[in-house]
């Protein structure tokens, strides 16, 4: 058994653990455990500095999860876009491939609580059906492996899936959506990266939400992936009490770049049942983006997006930089709120294409009929 597998076996993963380790009321602990699985491996547990800190909030259950909030269990309508059990097909040229129900740490804000941790809903028996679906749909050129977390699979099982997809001619890109580099970096091994290198082009999108997660172990895992030629991007979620502060987000994106991870998305938290206490006003995210632009490298600035409810896809949001216009002058401001004007180019009216009339005369031929243009009349 490898180290990362041993660490998973030692995870806090029951209501009993909540009572014994954190002093939870037994009834509350049991209710929380029935609502959504608990798992915090020893590595991620070690990052907690005090109860209620940004790490604690992401991994330790809270009674707020039990509040009746009337929010949907499936806010992105993934189930409605699931033609076979393992596939979510919301975009024209790419699909989400659910490979496992397991995670190395169950995030309390998870948007897929209805499935994650439940092996009856995401199961290995559906894998071949997913590969067959991709093979039968030539418009699919990009496949994102998710779950659960695909890196909780063994190297052998993960390679079977990736190899099956790579054998499909129209699959150009394979992506791994994984939180492992953040929550269990010991899983990223030389053996794993050696295997992944065989299936380029391969990309990894990982999930860091707070600077405290950017540890030496996490840095090593991300650098191993990058050294294997795998570009690594980060998808953070904006959450109250975790990272809803411009200075915290600035520190996070800067640290990610030093780890060779490109900030990719900052998500407005989904309207998920049992996770409403994490949501912030959209204005908070816009303010953070306003404070990032100009104060750090453009490489460090993610897209701030809302994944539209009902399966509408990701919609990017930007602070208001264009203030208006005066004639052909665009009025805009920069990150310091200095005002500038820019002379826009006025397009010349397009001249309609003239109608061309052709008159044809018959040319006599002994062998066949032929038609040649006589004179063009414009």
VORO-526506 format. One record per residue (C-alpha): residue number from 0; x, y, z. Coordinates in steps of 0.5 Angstrom, whole numbers. Each point is the difference from the previous one (the first is absolute). Layout:
BEGIN
<pt seq="NUM" x="X" y="Y" z="Z"/>
...
//
This chain:
BEGIN
<pt seq="0" x="0" y="0" z="0"/>
<pt seq="1" x="3" y="7" z="-2"/>
<pt seq="2" x="0" y="6" z="5"/>
<pt seq="3" x="-6" y="3" z="-3"/>
<pt seq="4" x="-4" y="-6" z="1"/>
<pt seq="5" x="2" y="-1" z="7"/>
<pt seq="6" x="-1" y="8" z="2"/>
<pt seq="7" x="-7" y="-1" z="-3"/>
<pt seq="8" x="-2" y="-6" z="5"/>
<pt seq="9" x="2" y="5" z="5"/>
<pt seq="10" x="-5" y="5" z="-2"/>
<pt seq="11" x="-5" y="3" z="5"/>
<pt seq="12" x="-6" y="-3" z="-3"/>
<pt seq="13" x="-6" y="-1" z="4"/>
<pt seq="14" x="-5" y="3" z="5"/>
<pt seq="15" x="4" y="-3" z="6"/>
<pt seq="16" x="7" y="3" z="-2"/>
<pt seq="17" x="-4" y="7" z="0"/>
<pt seq="18" x="-2" y="-2" z="7"/>
<pt seq="19" x="7" y="-2" z="3"/>
<pt seq="20" x="4" y="4" z="-4"/>
<pt seq="21" x="-4" y="7" z="0"/>
<pt seq="22" x="-5" y="-1" z="5"/>
<pt seq="23" x="-6" y="0" z="-4"/>
<pt seq="24" x="-7" y="-1" z="3"/>
<pt seq="25" x="-1" y="-8" z="-2"/>
<pt seq="26" x="-7" y="1" z="-3"/>
<pt seq="27" x="3" y="6" z="-4"/>
<pt seq="28" x="6" y="-4" z="-2"/>
<pt seq="29" x="-5" y="-6" z="-3"/>
<pt seq="30" x="-4" y="5" z="-3"/>
<pt seq="31" x="5" y="3" z="-4"/>
<pt seq="32" x="4" y="-6" z="-2"/>
<pt seq="33" x="-7" y="-3" z="-3"/>
<pt seq="34" x="-1" y="7" z="-4"/>
<pt seq="35" x="7" y="0" z="-3"/>
<pt seq="36" x="6" y="-5" z="1"/>
<pt seq="37" x="6" y="3" z="4"/>
<pt seq="38" x="7" y="-2" z="-2"/>
<pt seq="39" x="6" y="4" z="2"/>
<pt seq="40" x="7" y="-3" z="-1"/>
<pt seq="41" x="5" y="1" z="5"/>
<pt seq="42" x="4" y="5" z="-4"/>
<pt seq="43" x="-5" y="5" z="-2"/>
<pt seq="44" x="-2" y="-1" z="8"/>
<pt seq="45" x="7" y="3" z="2"/>
<pt seq="46" x="-1" y="6" z="-4"/>
<pt seq="47" x="-6" y="2" z="5"/>
<pt seq="48" x="3" y="6" z="4"/>
<pt seq="49" x="-6" y="1" z="5"/>
<pt seq="50" x="-8" y="-2" z="0"/>
<pt seq="51" x="-4" y="4" z="-5"/>
<pt seq="52" x="6" y="2" z="-4"/>
<pt seq="53" x="0" y="0" z="-8"/>
<pt seq="54" x="3" y="-7" z="0"/>
<pt seq="55" x="-5" y="-3" z="5"/>
<pt seq="56" x="-6" y="4" z="-4"/>
<pt seq="57" x="1" y="-4" z="-6"/>
<pt seq="58" x="1" y="-7" z="3"/>
<pt seq="59" x="-4" y="-1" z="7"/>
<pt seq="60" x="-7" y="0" z="0"/>
<pt seq="61" x="-5" y="5" z="2"/>
<pt seq="62" x="-7" y="0" z="3"/>
<pt seq="63" x="-1" y="6" z="-5"/>
<pt seq="64" x="0" y="-6" z="-5"/>
<pt seq="65" x="-7" y="-2" z="3"/>
<pt seq="66" x="-4" y="6" z="-1"/>
<pt seq="67" x="-5" y="0" z="-5"/>
<pt seq="68" x="2" y="5" z="-5"/>
<pt seq="69" x="-5" y="-3" z="-6"/>
<pt seq="70" x="6" y="0" z="-5"/>
<pt seq="71" x="1" y="-5" z="-5"/>
<pt seq="72" x="4" y="-7" z="1"/>
<pt seq="73" x="2" y="1" z="-7"/>
<pt seq="74" x="1" y="7" z="-2"/>
<pt seq="75" x="4" y="-1" z="-6"/>
<pt seq="76" x="-5" y="-5" z="-3"/>
<pt seq="77" x="5" y="-5" z="-1"/>
<pt seq="78" x="-5" y="-6" z="0"/>
<pt seq="79" x="-4" y="3" z="-5"/>
<pt seq="80" x="6" y="1" z="-5"/>
<pt seq="81" x="2" y="-7" z="2"/>
<pt seq="82" x="-1" y="-5" z="-6"/>
<pt seq="83" x="3" y="-6" z="3"/>
<pt seq="84" x="2" y="-1" z="8"/>
<pt seq="85" x="7" y="2" z="-1"/>
<pt seq="86" x="0" y="6" z="-4"/>
<pt seq="87" x="-3" y="7" z="0"/>
<pt seq="88" x="0" y="4" z="-7"/>
<pt seq="89" x="-2" y="7" z="1"/>
<pt seq="90" x="5" y="3" z="-5"/>
<pt seq="91" x="0" y="-1" z="-8"/>
<pt seq="92" x="7" y="-3" z="0"/>
<pt seq="93" x="2" y="-3" z="7"/>
<pt seq="94" x="-3" y="-4" z="5"/>
<pt seq="95" x="1" y="-1" z="8"/>
<pt seq="96" x="2" y="-8" z="1"/>
<pt seq="97" x="-2" y="-2" z="7"/>
<pt seq="98" x="5" y="-5" z="2"/>
<pt seq="99" x="-1" y="-1" z="7"/>
<pt seq="100" x="-4" y="2" z="6"/>
<pt seq="101" x="6" y="0" z="5"/>
<pt seq="102" x="4" y="6" z="2"/>
<pt seq="103" x="6" y="1" z="5"/>
<pt seq="104" x="-4" y="5" z="4"/>
<pt seq="105" x="-7" y="2" z="-1"/>
<pt seq="106" x="-1" y="7" z="-1"/>
<pt seq="107" x="-6" y="3" z="4"/>
<pt seq="108" x="-2" y="5" z="-6"/>
<pt seq="109" x="0" y="-6" z="-5"/>
<pt seq="110" x="-5" y="2" z="-5"/>
<pt seq="111" x="0" y="-8" z="-2"/>
<pt seq="112" x="-2" y="-2" z="7"/>
<pt seq="113" x="-6" y="-4" z="-2"/>
<pt seq="114" x="5" y="-5" z="-4"/>
<pt seq="115" x="7" y="1" z="3"/>
<pt seq="116" x="1" y="-6" z="5"/>
<pt seq="117" x="-5" y="-4" z="-2"/>
<pt seq="118" x="2" y="-6" z="-4"/>
<pt seq="119" x="-7" y="-2" z="-3"/>
<pt seq="120" x="0" y="7" z="-4"/>
<pt seq="121" x="7" y="0" z="-2"/>
<pt seq="122" x="3" y="-7" z="-1"/>
<pt seq="123" x="6" y="-3" z="-4"/>
<pt seq="124" x="-6" y="-4" z="-4"/>
<pt seq="125" x="-2" y="6" z="-4"/>
<pt seq="126" x="7" y="1" z="-2"/>
<pt seq="127" x="0" y="-4" z="-7"/>
<pt seq="128" x="-7" y="4" z="-1"/>
<pt seq="129" x="4" y="6" z="0"/>
<pt seq="130" x="5" y="-2" z="-4"/>
<pt seq="131" x="-5" y="-2" z="-5"/>
<pt seq="132" x="-4" y="6" z="0"/>
<pt seq="133" x="6" y="4" z="-2"/>
<pt seq="134" x="2" y="-4" z="-5"/>
<pt seq="135" x="-7" y="0" z="-3"/>
<pt seq="136" x="0" y="8" z="0"/>
<pt seq="137" x="6" y="3" z="-5"/>
<pt seq="138" x="-2" y="7" z="2"/>
<pt seq="139" x="3" y="-2" z="7"/>
<pt seq="140" x="7" y="2" z="0"/>
<pt seq="141" x="2" y="2" z="7"/>
<pt seq="142" x="-2" y="-5" z="6"/>
<pt seq="143" x="1" y="3" z="7"/>
<pt seq="144" x="1" y="-6" z="5"/>
<pt seq="145" x="-4" y="2" z="7"/>
<pt seq="146" x="-4" y="-4" z="5"/>
<pt seq="147" x="2" y="0" z="6"/>
<pt seq="148" x="7" y="1" z="-1"/>
<pt seq="149" x="3" y="-4" z="-6"/>
<pt seq="150" x="7" y="0" z="4"/>
<pt seq="151" x="-3" y="-5" z="5"/>
<pt seq="152" x="0" y="-5" z="-5"/>
<pt seq="153" x="6" y="-5" z="0"/>
<pt seq="154" x="5" y="2" z="-6"/>
<pt seq="155" x="-2" y="-7" z="-3"/>
<pt seq="156" x="-8" y="2" z="0"/>
<pt seq="157" x="2" y="7" z="-2"/>
<pt seq="158" x="4" y="-2" z="-6"/>
<pt seq="159" x="-5" y="-5" z="-3"/>
<pt seq="160" x="-5" y="6" z="0"/>
<pt seq="161" x="5" y="5" z="-3"/>
<pt seq="162" x="2" y="-5" z="-5"/>
<pt seq="163" x="-7" y="-2" z="-2"/>
<pt seq="164" x="-1" y="8" z="-2"/>
<pt seq="165" x="7" y="1" z="-3"/>
<pt seq="166" x="-2" y="-6" z="-5"/>
<pt seq="167" x="-6" y="4" z="-3"/>
<pt seq="168" x="2" y="4" z="-6"/>
<pt seq="169" x="-4" y="6" z="1"/>
<pt seq="170" x="2" y="1" z="8"/>
<pt seq="171" x="5" y="6" z="-1"/>
<pt seq="172" x="1" y="2" z="8"/>
<pt seq="173" x="-1" y="-4" z="6"/>
<pt seq="174" x="0" y="4" z="7"/>
<pt seq="175" x="0" y="-2" z="7"/>
<pt seq="176" x="-4" y="4" z="5"/>
<pt seq="177" x="3" y="-2" z="7"/>
<pt seq="178" x="1" y="3" z="6"/>
<pt seq="179" x="5" y="-5" z="2"/>
<pt seq="180" x="6" y="5" z="-1"/>
<pt seq="181" x="-3" y="4" z="6"/>
<pt seq="182" x="-3" y="-5" z="5"/>
<pt seq="183" x="4" y="-6" z="-1"/>
<pt seq="184" x="7" y="2" z="-4"/>
<pt seq="185" x="3" y="-6" z="2"/>
<pt seq="186" x="-4" y="-4" z="-5"/>
<pt seq="187" x="4" y="4" z="-6"/>
<pt seq="188" x="6" y="-5" z="-1"/>
<pt seq="189" x="5" y="-1" z="-5"/>
<pt seq="190" x="-4" y="-7" z="-2"/>
<pt seq="191" x="-6" y="4" z="-1"/>
<pt seq="192" x="3" y="6" z="-4"/>
<pt seq="193" x="4" y="-5" z="-4"/>
<pt seq="194" x="-6" y="-4" z="-2"/>
<pt seq="195" x="-4" y="7" z="-2"/>
<pt seq="196" x="6" y="2" z="-4"/>
<pt seq="197" x="-2" y="-5" z="-5"/>
<pt seq="198" x="-7" y="3" z="-2"/>
<pt seq="199" x="1" y="7" z="-2"/>
<pt seq="200" x="-3" y="5" z="-1"/>
<pt seq="201" x="-2" y="0" z="7"/>
<pt seq="202" x="-2" y="5" z="5"/>
<pt seq="203" x="-1" y="1" z="7"/>
<pt seq="204" x="-5" y="5" z="4"/>
<pt seq="205" x="1" y="-1" z="7"/>
<pt seq="206" x="-4" y="4" z="6"/>
<pt seq="207" x="4" y="5" z="5"/>
<pt seq="208" x="-5" y="5" z="4"/>
<pt seq="209" x="5" y="3" z="5"/>
<pt seq="210" x="8" y="1" z="0"/>
<pt seq="211" x="0" y="-4" z="6"/>
<pt seq="212" x="-1" y="-6" z="-4"/>
<pt seq="213" x="7" y="2" z="-4"/>
<pt seq="214" x="4" y="-4" z="4"/>
<pt seq="215" x="7" y="-3" z="-2"/>
<pt seq="216" x="-3" y="-7" z="-1"/>
<pt seq="217" x="-6" y="3" z="-5"/>
<pt seq="218" x="6" y="4" z="-4"/>
<pt seq="219" x="4" y="-7" z="-1"/>
<pt seq="220" x="-6" y="-3" z="-3"/>
<pt seq="221" x="-2" y="6" z="-4"/>
<pt seq="222" x="7" y="0" z="-3"/>
<pt seq="223" x="0" y="-7" z="-1"/>
<pt seq="224" x="-6" y="0" z="-5"/>
<pt seq="225" x="3" y="6" z="-3"/>
<pt seq="226" x="7" y="-3" z="-1"/>
<pt seq="227" x="-4" y="-6" z="-3"/>
<pt seq="228" x="-2" y="5" z="-6"/>
<pt seq="229" x="-7" y="1" z="3"/>
<pt seq="230" x="-3" y="7" z="1"/>
<pt seq="231" x="-3" y="1" z="6"/>
<pt seq="232" x="-6" y="5" z="1"/>
<pt seq="233" x="-4" y="2" z="7"/>
<pt seq="234" x="-7" y="1" z="1"/>
<pt seq="235" x="-2" y="3" z="6"/>
<pt seq="236" x="-7" y="1" z="3"/>
<pt seq="237" x="-1" y="7" z="4"/>
<pt seq="238" x="-3" y="-2" z="7"/>
<pt seq="239" x="-2" y="4" z="6"/>
<pt seq="240" x="5" y="0" z="5"/>
<pt seq="241" x="5" y="-4" z="-4"/>
<pt seq="242" x="3" y="5" z="-6"/>
<pt seq="243" x="-5" y="6" z="0"/>
<pt seq="244" x="5" y="5" z="1"/>
<pt seq="245" x="5" y="3" z="-6"/>
<pt seq="246" x="6" y="-1" z="4"/>
<pt seq="247" x="-1" y="-7" z="1"/>
<pt seq="248" x="-2" y="-1" z="-7"/>
<pt seq="249" x="6" y="4" z="-2"/>
<pt seq="250" x="5" y="-4" z="4"/>
<pt seq="251" x="-3" y="-7" z="-2"/>
<pt seq="252" x="1" y="2" z="-8"/>
<pt seq="253" x="7" y="2" z="1"/>
<pt seq="254" x="2" y="-6" z="4"/>
<pt seq="255" x="-4" y="-5" z="-5"/>
<pt seq="256" x="5" y="3" z="-6"/>
<pt seq="257" x="6" y="-1" z="4"/>
<pt seq="258" x="-3" y="-7" z="0"/>
<pt seq="259" x="0" y="0" z="-7"/>
<pt seq="260" x="-8" y="0" z="0"/>
<pt seq="261" x="-4" y="5" z="-4"/>
<pt seq="262" x="-6" y="3" z="3"/>
<pt seq="263" x="-6" y="-2" z="-4"/>
<pt seq="264" x="-6" y="1" z="3"/>
<pt seq="265" x="-3" y="3" z="6"/>
<pt seq="266" x="-7" y="-2" z="1"/>
<pt seq="267" x="-6" y="3" z="3"/>
<pt seq="268" x="-2" y="-5" z="5"/>
<pt seq="269" x="-6" y="-5" z="-3"/>
<pt seq="270" x="-7" y="1" z="3"/>
<pt seq="271" x="1" y="-7" z="3"/>
<pt seq="272" x="-5" y="-3" z="5"/>
<pt seq="273" x="4" y="0" z="7"/>
<pt seq="274" x="5" y="5" z="-3"/>
<pt seq="275" x="-3" y="6" z="0"/>
<pt seq="276" x="4" y="3" z="6"/>
<pt seq="277" x="6" y="0" z="-4"/>
<pt seq="278" x="-3" y="5" z="-5"/>
<pt seq="279" x="2" y="7" z="-1"/>
<pt seq="280" x="-3" y="6" z="-4"/>
<pt seq="281" x="2" y="0" z="-7"/>
<pt seq="282" x="3" y="7" z="2"/>
<pt seq="283" x="5" y="-3" z="4"/>
<pt seq="284" x="3" y="-4" z="-6"/>
<pt seq="285" x="0" y="6" z="-4"/>
<pt seq="286" x="4" y="4" z="5"/>
<pt seq="287" x="5" y="-5" z="1"/>
<pt seq="288" x="1" y="0" z="-8"/>
<pt seq="289" x="0" y="7" z="0"/>
<pt seq="290" x="6" y="0" z="6"/>
<pt seq="291" x="4" y="-6" z="-4"/>
<pt seq="292" x="0" y="4" z="-7"/>
<pt seq="293" x="6" y="4" z="0"/>
<pt seq="294" x="3" y="-2" z="7"/>
<pt seq="295" x="3" y="-6" z="-3"/>
<pt seq="296" x="2" y="-4" z="-6"/>
<pt seq="297" x="-6" y="-1" z="-5"/>
<pt seq="298" x="3" y="-7" z="0"/>
<pt seq="299" x="-3" y="-1" z="7"/>
<pt seq="300" x="-7" y="3" z="-1"/>
<pt seq="301" x="-6" y="-5" z="-1"/>
<pt seq="302" x="-6" y="1" z="-4"/>
<pt seq="303" x="-6" y="1" z="5"/>
<pt seq="304" x="-6" y="-4" z="-2"/>
<pt seq="305" x="-7" y="-2" z="2"/>
<pt seq="306" x="-1" y="-7" z="-2"/>
<pt seq="307" x="-7" y="2" z="-2"/>
<pt seq="308" x="-6" y="-4" z="3"/>
<pt seq="309" x="-4" y="-5" z="-4"/>
<pt seq="310" x="6" y="-2" z="-4"/>
<pt seq="311" x="1" y="6" z="-4"/>
<pt seq="312" x="8" y="0" z="1"/>
<pt seq="313" x="5" y="4" z="2"/>
<pt seq="314" x="-1" y="8" z="0"/>
<pt seq="315" x="6" y="5" z="1"/>
<pt seq="316" x="-1" y="6" z="4"/>
<pt seq="317" x="5" y="6" z="0"/>
<pt seq="318" x="0" y="6" z="4"/>
<pt seq="319" x="-3" y="7" z="-4"/>
<pt seq="320" x="6" y="2" z="-4"/>
<pt seq="321" x="-3" y="4" z="-6"/>
<pt seq="322" x="-4" y="6" z="3"/>
<pt seq="323" x="-3" y="2" z="-6"/>
<pt seq="324" x="1" y="4" z="-7"/>
<pt seq="325" x="0" y="7" z="-2"/>
<pt seq="326" x="0" y="-1" z="-8"/>
<pt seq="327" x="5" y="-4" z="-2"/>
<pt seq="328" x="4" y="1" z="6"/>
<pt seq="329" x="-1" y="-6" z="5"/>
<pt seq="330" x="1" y="2" z="7"/>
<pt seq="331" x="3" y="-5" z="5"/>
<pt seq="332" x="4" y="-1" z="6"/>
<pt seq="333" x="6" y="-4" z="3"/>
<pt seq="334" x="1" y="-4" z="6"/>
<pt seq="335" x="2" y="7" z="4"/>
<pt seq="336" x="-7" y="3" z="-3"/>
<pt seq="337" x="4" y="5" z="-4"/>
<pt seq="338" x="-5" y="2" z="-6"/>
<pt seq="339" x="3" y="-1" z="-7"/>
<pt seq="340" x="-3" y="1" z="-7"/>
<pt seq="341" x="1" y="-4" z="-6"/>
<pt seq="342" x="-2" y="2" z="-7"/>
<pt seq="343" x="-4" y="-6" z="-3"/>
<pt seq="344" x="1" y="-2" z="-7"/>
<pt seq="345" x="-7" y="2" z="-4"/>
<pt seq="346" x="-1" y="-5" z="-5"/>
<pt seq="347" x="-2" y="2" z="-7"/>
<pt seq="348" x="-7" y="-2" z="-3"/>
<pt seq="349" x="1" y="-6" z="-4"/>
<pt seq="350" x="-2" y="1" z="-7"/>
<pt seq="351" x="-5" y="-5" z="-3"/>
<pt seq="352" x="3" y="-5" z="-5"/>
<pt seq="353" x="-3" y="2" z="-6"/>
<pt seq="354" x="-4" y="-5" z="-4"/>
<pt seq="355" x="3" y="-3" z="-6"/>
<pt seq="356" x="-4" y="-2" z="-6"/>
<pt seq="357" x="2" y="-5" z="-5"/>
<pt seq="358" x="-3" y="-1" z="-7"/>
<pt seq="359" x="2" y="-7" z="-3"/>
<pt seq="360" x="0" y="-1" z="-7"/>
<pt seq="361" x="-1" y="-7" z="-3"/>
<pt seq="362" x="7" y="-3" z="-4"/>
<pt seq="363" x="-1" y="-5" z="-5"/>
<pt seq="364" x="3" y="-6" z="1"/>
<pt seq="365" x="0" y="-7" z="-4"/>
<pt seq="366" x="1" y="-4" z="6"/>
<pt seq="367" x="-3" y="3" z="6"/>
<pt seq="368" x="-4" y="6" z="2"/>
<pt seq="369" x="5" y="6" z="3"/>
<pt seq="370" x="-2" y="6" z="3"/>
<pt seq="371" x="5" y="6" z="1"/>
<pt seq="372" x="-1" y="7" z="3"/>
<pt seq="373" x="-1" y="6" z="-5"/>
<pt seq="374" x="1" y="6" z="3"/>
<pt seq="375" x="-1" y="2" z="7"/>
<pt seq="376" x="-5" y="5" z="2"/>
<pt seq="377" x="1" y="4" z="6"/>
//
